[in-house]
Amino acid sequence: MASMIDLTHRVALVAGGAGAVGEGIVRAFLQRGATVVVPSRSAERLIDLRRRLDDPENLLTLEGDVSTVEGAAEIRDRALDEAGDLDAVVASVGGWWQGGDLVDVDTATWRRVLDDNLTTHFVLARTFVPVLRERASTYLMITGDAADVPVAGASLVSVAAAGLLALFRSLVLELRGSPIRVNVLYLGPVITRNRPDGRPDWLTADEVGTHAAYLASDEGAMAAGSVIRLTDRPPGRAAR
Ligand SMILES: NC(=O)c1ccc[n+]([C@@H]2O[C@H](COP(=O)([O-])OP(=O)(O)OC[C@H]3O[C@@H](n4cnc5c(N)ncnc54)[C@H](OP(=O)(O)O)[C@@H]3O)[C@@H](O)[C@H]2O)c1
């Protein structure tokens, strides 16, 4: 699958591309010839990403905040100006939180974790889907299996992930008849730069990237409105 994917002349924006999973997605798109736009709130994280990827020519980094309507619109407009029409958007935003029992969570924490893991996805979708929906394009959301597998002390991540699946299903319904393909990659734990010594049956961030690149390619065109579960490596299959 990996070798046949060609994303030459495609432009992809990876929100959360400076993150641990996002880095694997950005690398996979670049390796297959795409121009990749990565926004981040942190100039330092963007510099670090560029260094980790060996300063690729086709990487455009934009400092900004996609969690606000204004910030996301600014990133969208700069991406369109500087990289051209977008063919693919990947939303790999959010992160883990494990702060205690649900009944002990204060409302400020509730709002912050739901903002990071759910509201930012809503803002990204309402900003980018309108510029993609008339094109043969793709929109991919990344989430974890916490939607179905609650972890003690991590309830807010589960609540946000379940909400994301509902957001996804609503989008798919409302975009029926449009050429855009919207999918979700539903992940188990991932081996990343932050957790290089994960279990051997976990996927690596680069493998997540390969799947994301496939879904953005012509070869992945059959996947539309799909939740693709990547939670377990089949026995006997080594990491690639
Ligand atoms: N790591 C895993 O093992 C794992 C497993 C299953 C699923 N996932 C999923 O993978 C996705 C990314 O996780 P990760 O491990 O890569 O996390 P990460 O390293 O913390 O990166 C998260 C990225 O999300 C962005 N982000 C977070 N909150 C944001 C906000 N309020 N506004 C704008 N951007 C925000 C950050 O952007 P900035 O660069 O602007 O800070 C950052 O680049 C999440 O959806 C997570 O549920 C991860």
The ligand as a Gaussian input file, in Angstrom:
#p B3LYP/6-31G(d) Opt

LIG

0 1
 N       -0.464000       9.603000      21.139000
 C       -1.239000       8.530000      21.150000
 O       -0.853000       7.434000      21.611000
 C       -2.639000       8.602000      20.598000
 C       -3.432000       7.456000      20.651000
 C       -4.718000       7.497000      20.142000
 C       -5.202000       8.659000      19.578000
 N       -4.426000       9.775000      19.557000
 C       -5.013000      10.983000      18.986000
 O       -4.078000      11.626000      18.138000
 C       -4.347000      13.033000      18.140000
 C       -3.057000      13.790000      18.406000
 O       -2.498000      13.325000      19.606000
 P       -0.944000      13.506000      19.913000
 O       -0.539000      12.382000      20.771000
 O       -0.208000      13.804000      18.658000
 O       -0.986000      14.815000      20.834000
 P        0.121000      15.985000      20.989000
 O        1.484000      15.484000      20.746000
 O       -0.185000      16.643000      22.281000
 O       -0.241000      16.978000      19.799000
 C       -1.516000      17.525000      19.787000
 C       -1.615000      18.583000      18.737000
 O       -2.937000      19.083000      18.875000
 C       -2.904000      20.479000      18.848000
 N       -3.873000      21.032000      19.820000
 C       -4.200000      20.556000      21.032000
 N       -5.081000      21.356000      21.612000
 C       -5.300000      22.357000      20.751000
 C       -6.100000      23.522000      20.788000
 N       -6.896000      23.820000      21.826000
 N       -6.054000      24.343000      19.743000
 C       -5.290000      24.073000      18.672000
 N       -4.501000      23.000000      18.574000
 C       -4.519000      22.155000      19.594000
 C       -1.508000      20.911000      19.253000
 O       -1.261000      22.039000      18.443000
 P       -0.132000      23.106000      18.748000
 O        1.025000      22.651000      17.920000
 O       -0.745000      24.389000      18.310000
 O        0.134000      23.044000      20.229000
 C       -0.638000      19.728000      18.936000
 O        0.111000      19.926000      17.765000
 C       -5.415000      13.273000      19.204000
 O       -6.669000      13.324000      18.571000
 C       -5.355000      12.005000      20.037000
 O       -6.606000      11.688000      20.633000
 C       -3.158000       9.780000      20.051000

